[in-house]
């Protein structure tokens, strides 16, 4: 499995609680204290993301929640698109059925 960055920083980057730390996300979450993105210019105002930027953030969020790399994600996407039905639902079903 890949090395993960600090978990609270990942939540702040995505702009939502990902519950990567379990119980600590309820009572000791830095996302509540610092709701802005990490980095030197995190407090400055960001411009509105494009449609591609929104889709990329959602993909990164799913990858971080399930703890998988890009290559694994591509393989799951190929399997999901080969199945009949809605690709997004098939992808989430495959990710949820993992045993790790």
C-alpha positions in Angstrom: 0.0 0.0 0.0 1.2 3.5 -0.7 2.5 6.0 1.8 -0.2 8.5 2.8 0.4 12.1 3.6 -0.9 13.5 6.9 -4.6 12.6 7.0 -5.9 15.9 8.2 -4.1 17.7 5.5 -5.8 15.5 2.9 -9.2 16.4 4.3 -8.4 20.1 4.2 -7.1 19.7 0.6 -10.4 18.1 -0.5 -12.6 20.5 1.4 -14.5 17.8 3.2 -14.1 15.4 6.1 -12.9 12.1 4.6 -12.9 10.3 8.0 -9.4 8.9 7.4 -8.6 8.9 11.2 -11.8 7.3 12.4 -13.0 8.6 15.8 -10.6 11.5 15.9 -12.4 13.1 12.9 -15.4 13.7 15.2 -13.8 15.5 18.1 -10.2 16.5 17.2 -10.4 17.5 13.5 -8.2 20.2 12.2 -10.6 20.7 9.3 -12.9 22.4 11.7 -10.1 24.6 13.1 -8.6 25.5 9.7 -11.1 25.2 7.0 -8.8 26.4 4.3 -6.5 24.4 2.0 -3.0 23.6 3.2 0.0 25.5 1.8 1.6 28.9 1.8 -1.3 30.7 0.1 -4.1 28.6 1.6 -5.9 31.6 3.1 -6.0 33.6 -0.1 -9.1 33.5 -2.2 -9.2 30.8 -4.9 -10.8 31.2 -8.3 -13.7 29.1 -9.2 -12.6 25.6 -10.4 -13.4 24.5 -13.9 -15.5 21.4 -14.7 -12.4 19.4 -15.2 -11.0 20.6 -11.9 -14.2 19.5 -10.1 -14.1 16.1 -11.7 -10.4 15.7 -10.8 -11.0 16.7 -7.1 -13.8 14.1 -6.9 -11.5 11.4 -8.4 -8.7 12.3 -5.9 -11.2 12.2 -3.1 -12.3 8.7 -4.0 -8.7 7.5 -4.3 -7.9 8.9 -0.9 -10.9 7.5 0.8 -10.2 4.0 -0.5 -6.4 4.3 -0.2 -5.6 3.2 -3.8 -3.1 4.5 -6.4 -3.8 5.8 -9.9 -3.0 2.4 -11.6 -5.3 0.5 -9.3 -8.0 3.1 -9.9 -7.6 2.8 -13.7 -8.0 -1.0 -13.4 -11.1 -0.7 -11.3 -12.5 1.8 -13.8 -11.9 -0.5 -16.7 -13.7 -3.4 -14.9 -16.6 -1.1 -14.0 -17.0 0.2 -17.6 -16.9 -3.4 -19.0 -19.9 -4.3 -16.8 -23.5 -3.6 -17.7 -25.2 -0.7 -16.0 -24.0 2.7 -14.7 -20.2 2.9 -14.6 -20.1 5.1 -11.5 -22.2 2.8 -9.5 -20.3 -0.2 -10.7 -17.0 1.5 -9.8 -18.2 2.2 -6.2 -19.5 -1.4 -5.9 -16.1 -2.8 -6.9 -14.3 -0.5 -4.5 -16.7 -1.3 -1.6 -16.2 -5.1 -2.2 -12.5 -5.0 -1.6 -11.3 -7.1 1.3 -8.5 -4.9 2.7 
